[in-house]
């Protein structure tokens, strides 16, 4: 018998980069969760109430944290933790999940940008630094929560509701000057260091078939003569099969008419 744990997330406010926020919220919830203690003696399983035994935490071996990168100008510039407005105009998005041991858990790329190896390596190095910082913040928050509960203080989700820290998004309005936005953006782009080489779009030299893999020469070109012959033979076999099928159907229909007569 095992425990079945289901994690539901409800978005209360979305200002961009929801993947990173959801990953942090999910791993913190799993680390904070406590299940009832259980004892097994032969075929008898006993689940203890919180009054009988203190609940125990889950066995979490590492914390995978997601870090998102937005790419602009076909991968020339990258931005960590994009906002909702920046996501609207980005060319592509790269999400790397990593733990504090520098172990990559998953990589997801989306959009219309082709990334080079150097760009992915650069993002992985940035991810390692960000994951270490976020993991430290998570551990401190969990320690503070455990300390507050041991001291008998009020702490947690229920205490955050009256203070409008969770269910309300409050921010004082402020005027934003957009007169010199283009000039400031141009200065930022001018100071940035673009990668040495960027491919805006994939280059297909000729239509045909591609051969890519370890141990073989990567190529892209027209069908070879032998491949063309095989294709013609397969087409002929398929036509013969269709003709044979139609012939069988005709014979079956004639037999059925004779039987009815």
C-alpha positions as CSV (number, residue, x, y, z in Angstrom):
1,X,0.0,0.0,0.0
2,X,1.2,3.5,-0.8
3,X,0.2,7.1,-0.3
4,X,-1.4,8.9,-3.2
5,X,-0.4,12.6,-3.2
6,X,-2.1,15.1,-5.6
7,X,-0.9,18.6,-5.9
8,X,-3.4,21.2,-7.3
9,X,-2.4,24.8,-8.1
10,X,-4.8,27.7,-8.5
11,X,-3.5,30.9,-10.1
12,X,-4.6,34.0,-8.2
13,X,-2.5,36.5,-10.2
14,X,-0.4,36.0,-13.4
15,X,2.2,38.6,-14.3
16,X,4.4,36.4,-16.4
17,X,6.8,33.4,-15.9
18,X,4.1,31.3,-14.3
19,X,6.2,28.1,-14.8
20,X,8.9,29.2,-12.3
21,X,6.4,30.5,-9.8
22,X,4.4,27.2,-10.0
23,X,7.5,25.0,-9.6
24,X,8.6,26.9,-6.4
25,X,5.1,26.8,-5.0
26,X,4.8,23.1,-5.8
27,X,8.1,22.0,-4.2
28,X,7.5,24.2,-1.1
29,X,4.0,22.7,-0.7
30,X,5.4,19.1,-0.9
31,X,8.3,19.9,1.5
32,X,5.8,21.5,4.0
33,X,3.3,18.7,3.8
34,X,3.1,16.1,6.6
35,X,1.3,12.8,6.2
36,X,0.0,10.6,9.1
37,X,2.5,8.2,10.6
38,X,1.9,4.5,9.8
39,X,3.0,1.2,11.3
40,X,2.8,-2.2,9.6
41,X,2.8,-5.5,11.4
42,X,2.3,-8.5,9.1
43,X,-1.0,-7.9,7.3
44,X,-2.2,-5.2,9.8
45,X,-1.7,-1.6,8.8
46,X,-2.3,1.1,11.4
47,X,-2.7,4.8,10.5
48,X,-2.2,7.0,13.5
49,X,-4.0,10.3,14.1
50,X,-2.1,13.5,14.8
51,X,-3.0,13.2,18.5
52,X,-1.4,9.7,18.7
53,X,1.8,10.5,16.7
54,X,3.2,13.5,15.0
55,X,2.7,13.5,11.2
56,X,5.9,12.9,9.2
57,X,7.3,14.7,6.1
58,X,7.6,13.2,2.7
59,X,10.9,11.7,1.5
60,X,12.0,14.4,-0.9
61,X,15.5,13.7,-2.2
62,X,16.1,17.0,-4.1
63,X,14.3,20.2,-5.2
64,X,14.0,20.7,-8.9
65,X,13.6,24.4,-9.6
66,X,12.6,25.9,-13.0
67,X,14.3,28.9,-14.5
68,X,12.9,30.5,-17.6
69,X,14.8,32.5,-20.3
70,X,13.1,34.7,-22.9
71,X,14.9,35.3,-26.2
72,X,14.6,38.3,-28.4
73,X,15.9,39.3,-31.9
74,X,16.1,35.6,-32.9
75,X,18.2,34.6,-29.9
76,X,20.6,37.6,-29.9
77,X,19.4,38.7,-26.4
78,X,18.1,36.7,-23.5
79,X,16.2,37.7,-20.4
80,X,15.7,35.8,-17.2
81,X,12.3,35.7,-15.5
82,X,10.2,37.5,-18.2
83,X,7.1,39.4,-17.3
84,X,3.7,39.0,-19.0
85,X,4.3,41.9,-21.4
86,X,7.8,40.6,-22.3
87,X,6.3,37.1,-23.0
88,X,4.0,38.7,-25.5
89,X,6.9,40.0,-27.7
90,X,9.5,37.3,-27.1
91,X,10.7,35.1,-30.0
92,X,11.3,32.0,-27.9
93,X,11.3,30.5,-24.4
94,X,13.8,28.1,-22.7
95,X,12.9,26.5,-19.4
96,X,15.6,24.6,-17.5
97,X,14.8,22.6,-14.3
98,X,17.8,21.9,-12.1
99,X,18.6,21.1,-8.5
100,X,21.3,22.6,-6.3
101,X,23.6,19.7,-7.2
102,X,23.7,21.1,-10.8
103,X,21.8,18.1,-12.1
104,X,19.5,19.0,-15.0
105,X,16.0,17.5,-14.5
106,X,14.4,18.7,-17.7
107,X,14.8,21.2,-20.6
108,X,11.9,22.6,-22.6
109,X,12.2,24.9,-25.6
110,X,9.4,26.7,-27.4
111,X,8.9,29.5,-29.9
112,X,10.4,30.2,-33.3
113,X,14.1,30.6,-32.3
114,X,16.9,28.2,-32.9
115,X,19.4,28.1,-30.1
116,X,23.1,27.4,-30.4
117,X,25.1,25.2,-28.0
118,X,26.9,28.1,-26.4
119,X,23.5,29.8,-25.7
120,X,22.2,26.7,-23.9
121,X,25.4,26.3,-21.9
122,X,25.2,29.9,-20.9
123,X,21.7,29.5,-19.7
124,X,22.6,26.4,-17.7
125,X,25.3,28.3,-15.9
126,X,22.9,31.1,-15.0
127,X,20.3,28.4,-13.9
128,X,22.8,26.9,-11.5
129,X,23.3,30.2,-9.7
130,X,19.6,31.0,-9.6
131,X,18.7,27.5,-8.3
132,X,21.2,27.8,-5.5
133,X,19.7,31.1,-4.4
134,X,16.1,30.0,-4.7
135,X,16.8,26.7,-2.8
136,X,18.4,28.6,0.0
137,X,15.3,30.9,0.3
138,X,13.0,27.9,0.3
139,X,15.0,26.2,3.1
140,X,15.0,29.3,5.2
141,X,11.3,29.8,4.8
142,X,10.6,26.2,5.8
143,X,12.9,26.6,8.9
144,X,11.2,29.8,9.9
145,X,7.8,28.1,9.6
146,X,8.8,25.2,11.7
147,X,10.3,27.4,14.3
148,X,7.1,29.6,14.5
149,X,5.0,26.5,14.9
150,X,7.1,25.1,17.7
151,X,6.9,28.4,19.6
152,X,3.1,28.3,19.2
153,X,2.9,31.3,17.0
154,X,0.3,31.9,14.3
155,X,1.8,31.2,10.9
156,X,0.6,29.9,7.6
157,X,-2.1,30.2,4.9
158,X,-4.9,31.0,7.3
159,X,-3.0,33.9,8.9
160,X,-2.1,35.4,5.5
161,X,-5.8,35.8,4.4
162,X,-6.7,38.6,6.9
163,X,-3.6,40.6,5.9
164,X,-4.6,40.3,2.2
165,X,-1.2,38.9,1.4
166,X,-2.5,36.0,-0.7
167,X,-6.1,36.6,-1.9
168,X,-5.6,40.2,-2.9
169,X,-3.1,41.9,-5.3
170,X,-2.6,45.4,-3.9
171,X,-0.2,47.9,-5.4
172,X,-0.2,51.6,-5.3
173,X,-0.7,53.2,-8.7
174,X,2.2,55.1,-10.1
175,X,2.7,57.2,-13.3
176,X,5.0,55.7,-15.9
177,X,6.9,58.0,-18.3
178,X,7.1,56.3,-21.7
179,X,8.6,59.2,-23.7
180,X,12.1,57.9,-23.9
181,X,11.4,54.2,-23.9
182,X,12.8,53.6,-27.4
183,X,16.0,55.5,-26.6
184,X,16.6,53.6,-23.4
185,X,15.9,50.3,-25.0
186,X,18.3,51.1,-27.8
187,X,21.0,52.0,-25.2
188,X,20.4,48.6,-23.4
189,X,20.6,46.7,-26.7
190,X,23.8,48.6,-27.7
191,X,25.5,47.7,-24.4
192,X,24.6,44.0,-24.6
193,X,27.0,41.4,-26.0
194,X,25.5,39.4,-28.8
195,X,26.6,35.8,-29.3
196,X,29.3,35.1,-32.0
197,X,26.9,33.5,-34.4
198,X,23.1,33.4,-34.7
199,X,21.0,31.4,-37.1
200,X,17.6,33.1,-37.6
201,X,16.0,30.3,-39.5
202,X,16.9,26.8,-40.5
203,X,18.5,26.5,-43.9
204,X,17.3,23.7,-46.1
205,X,19.6,23.4,-49.1
206,X,17.4,21.1,-51.1
207,X,14.1,19.2,-50.6
208,X,14.4,15.5,-49.8
209,X,15.2,13.4,-46.8
210,X,17.5,14.1,-43.8
211,X,19.9,11.7,-42.2
212,X,21.1,12.7,-38.8
213,X,22.6,10.5,-36.1
214,X,25.6,9.2,-34.4
215,X,27.9,7.0,-36.5
216,X,26.5,8.3,-39.8
217,X,27.2,11.4,-41.9
218,X,24.6,14.0,-41.6
219,X,23.2,14.8,-45.0
220,X,20.2,16.4,-46.6
221,X,19.5,15.9,-50.3
222,X,17.4,14.3,-53.0
223,X,16.5,10.6,-52.9
224,X,19.2,8.2,-54.0
225,X,18.6,6.1,-57.1
226,X,18.2,2.9,-55.0
227,X,15.8,4.7,-52.7
228,X,13.8,5.9,-55.8
229,X,13.7,2.3,-57.1
230,X,12.5,1.1,-53.7
231,X,9.8,3.8,-53.6
232,X,8.6,2.8,-57.1
233,X,8.5,-0.9,-56.1
234,X,6.6,-0.1,-52.9
235,X,4.1,1.9,-55.0
236,X,3.7,-0.9,-57.5
237,X,3.2,-3.4,-54.6
238,X,0.5,-1.2,-53.1
239,X,-1.3,-0.9,-56.4
240,X,-1.1,-4.7,-56.9
241,X,-2.5,-5.2,-53.4
242,X,-5.4,-2.8,-54.2
243,X,-6.1,-4.7,-57.5
244,X,-6.0,-8.1,-55.7
245,X,-8.4,-6.8,-53.0
246,X,-10.9,-5.5,-55.7
247,X,-10.6,-8.8,-57.5
248,X,-11.5,-10.7,-54.3
249,X,-14.4,-8.4,-53.6
250,X,-15.7,-9.1,-57.2
251,X,-15.4,-12.9,-56.8
252,X,-17.2,-12.7,-53.4
253,X,-20.1,-10.7,-54.9
254,X,-20.5,-13.2,-57.8
255,X,-20.5,-16.1,-55.4
256,X,-23.1,-14.4,-53.2
257,X,-25.4,-13.8,-56.3
258,X,-25.1,-17.5,-57.3
259,X,-25.9,-18.6,-53.8
260,X,-29.0,-16.4,-53.7
261,X,-30.1,-17.8,-57.1
